Amino acid sequence: MTKRQLRTTFEPVLFVLPSVLLLGVFMYYPLVQNFVYSFFRFSAFSSSKVFIGFQNYTHLLKDDIVITALRNNLRYAIVSVIFQVCFGLVLAAILEDRAFRRVSPLFRTMFFIPVTISISVICLLFGFIYRPMDGLLNQFLSLIGLDVLTRPWLGSAKTAIWATIAVSQWQSIGYVMMLFIVAIQKIPEELYEAAEIDGATKIRRFFAITLPQVKEMFFVTTLITVTGSVMVFNEPYILTQGGGPGTSSITIAVHMYQSGFFKDMMGYASTLAVVIFLISIILGILQLAVFKSGED
C-alpha cells in the first residue's frame, strides 16, 4: 500500500478518534462500570466490594418506592408531551402566523427567558409561590373568590407531584417552542399560499401543512421530553426536599440519589441507574417504531 493510500485510509480515522476516545472514557466506560457495580454491595466510603449477584435486582422488584417513582415519572412524561410538545407546537404555529409576526420576537423572548434561568433559582421562586399561608398562588385564588381551592400545594401528597410537574412545564416549554419555530420557518411559504387560495382555514392549514412538515421535529422533541421525564431530578428534589411528603413526589432519579448518598447503598443505586438507562433506551426504540421517523 502506497503512502497516499495509507493517508486516505487512516486520515478519517484520526479525525474521528478524539471524539471516540472522549465518548469511551466519559460515557461508555462509566456505563459498563455502573452495570458491573450493580452486582455488588459496597459503601461510598469503602474500597471493598462484596459480590452479591442479582440480590440488588431482587430487592428492586420488591421495592414499593420504585413503583411510586415510576408512576410519577410516567405522569411527568404524559403531561410533558401534552404541554411541552403539543402546546409548544401550537404556540410556535401561532407566533409564526403572519398576523403575529410584528410582535412575535417579543413573545418568543418572553417564553424563552425561563429556559435561560437556573432550575435551582426557578424552584426557589416557585417555592415562594406555592407557600400555603402567604404564597402568591393561594393569595391569588383568595382574591378571585376561590378560597376553596387554596391548599398546601407542596405539603399535600395529592398535589405535590402535580405542582412539581407544573414547574417543569413553565421552564421548558419555551425551548420546545423555539425548536418548532425553526422547523416551521423551513416550510416553503408557497404551500401556505396555495392552501389559502384554495380556501383552507388556518386550522386546516395547520393540520394539512404544518403538522406533516414538522414531523421530524415532533419526533425529536418528543424523544427529548420523554427521556428528560425519565431522568428528572432537580424539581422534585429541591421543591419537595427529596420527594415528599413521604414518597408521594419521588422520581426514580431522586430514589437513586437517596439510595446512594443517604442510605449508602451504592450497589443498589447503580441498579437503579441501570433501570433508568434501560427505560430510556426502550422508550427511544418505541418512539422510533411509532413515528417511523428519525432518519433526518
ABEGO torsion letter per residue (X at the ends): XBAAAAAAAAAAAAAAAAAAAAAAAAAAAAAAAAAAAAABBBBAABABBBBAEAAAAAAAAABAAAAAAAAAAAAAAAAAAAAAAAAAAAAAAAAABAAAAAAAAAAAAAAAAAAABBAAAAAAAAAAAABAAABAAAAAAAAAGAAAABBBAAABAAAAAAAAAAAAAAAAAAAAAAAAAAAAAABBAAAAAAAAAAGBBAAAAAAAAAAAAAAAAAAAAAAAAAAAAAABAAAAAAAAGGGOBEAAABBAAAAAAAAAAAAGBAAAAAAAAAAAAAAAAAAAAAAAAAAGBGAX
